[in-house]
């Protein structure tokens, strides 16, 4: 099977890769680009563990083909921190103990960042609605919601 040459920008860096026409973006990220922060939970778009943003749109990378990344901008969990300085959402997840096994955490963080970029002052209901596509088998979600709301307050300077 022939491979396609793809040029894209991932976390601000130009990236080129070869992928098969049927290869998912998740597989490209993890297996070809060694970006293992994005996790595979279900492979069917139901759990949100593989969430990334593609041209600013929150997507499940298991449902996007690698060839669809051509000319697009991708943000993954690897690009969330600024060097050693964690993003406020990452810090708040730690402070609120909003993680356990960690499989779902990257997807929650990407989804929460996507929410806060659109709505810097969400209500609890809006946070719950926005994160509804992300499933966690370990927590009761409350600490995750609290962490996102606390991060929103800090980002707003409230």
DARA-V334331 format. One record per pair of residues at least 24 apart in sequence whose C-alpha atoms are under 7 Angstrom apart, sorted by the first residue. I is the first residue (numbers start at 1). J is the second residue. D is the distance in whole Angstrom. If there is no record, write none. Layout:
BEGIN
i:I j:J d:D
i:I j:J d:D
END
This chain:
BEGIN
i:4 j:67 d:7
i:6 j:67 d:6
i:6 j:70 d:5
i:7 j:70 d:5
i:7 j:71 d:6
i:8 j:69 d:6
i:8 j:70 d:6
i:8 j:71 d:5
i:8 j:72 d:5
i:8 j:73 d:6
i:9 j:72 d:6
i:9 j:73 d:5
i:9 j:74 d:6
i:10 j:73 d:6
i:10 j:74 d:5
i:10 j:75 d:6
i:11 j:74 d:6
i:11 j:75 d:5
i:11 j:76 d:7
i:11 j:79 d:5
i:19 j:66 d:7
i:19 j:67 d:7
i:21 j:67 d:6
i:22 j:65 d:6
i:23 j:65 d:6
i:23 j:66 d:6
i:24 j:61 d:7
i:24 j:62 d:6
i:24 j:63 d:7
i:24 j:64 d:6
i:24 j:65 d:4
i:24 j:66 d:5
i:25 j:61 d:5
i:25 j:62 d:6
i:25 j:64 d:6
i:25 j:65 d:5
i:25 j:66 d:4
i:26 j:50 d:7
i:26 j:61 d:5
i:26 j:62 d:5
i:28 j:66 d:6
i:37 j:77 d:6
i:37 j:78 d:6
i:37 j:106 d:7
i:38 j:76 d:7
i:38 j:77 d:7
i:38 j:106 d:6
i:39 j:103 d:6
i:46 j:133 d:7
i:47 j:133 d:6
i:47 j:134 d:5
i:47 j:135 d:5
i:48 j:107 d:6
i:48 j:133 d:6
i:48 j:134 d:4
i:48 j:135 d:6
i:49 j:103 d:7
i:49 j:104 d:5
i:49 j:106 d:7
i:49 j:107 d:4
i:49 j:134 d:7
i:50 j:107 d:6
i:51 j:107 d:5
i:51 j:110 d:6
i:51 j:111 d:7
i:52 j:76 d:5
i:52 j:110 d:6
i:58 j:111 d:7
i:58 j:114 d:7
i:77 j:106 d:6
i:77 j:110 d:6
i:88 j:151 d:6
i:89 j:148 d:7
i:89 j:151 d:6
i:92 j:147 d:5
i:92 j:150 d:7
i:92 j:151 d:6
i:93 j:144 d:7
i:93 j:147 d:5
i:96 j:143 d:6
i:96 j:147 d:6
i:97 j:143 d:7
i:98 j:143 d:5
i:98 j:144 d:5
i:98 j:147 d:7
i:100 j:138 d:6
i:100 j:139 d:7
i:101 j:138 d:7
i:104 j:135 d:7
i:104 j:136 d:6
i:107 j:134 d:7
i:108 j:134 d:6
i:112 j:148 d:7
i:116 j:152 d:7
i:120 j:152 d:6
i:120 j:156 d:7
i:121 j:152 d:6
END
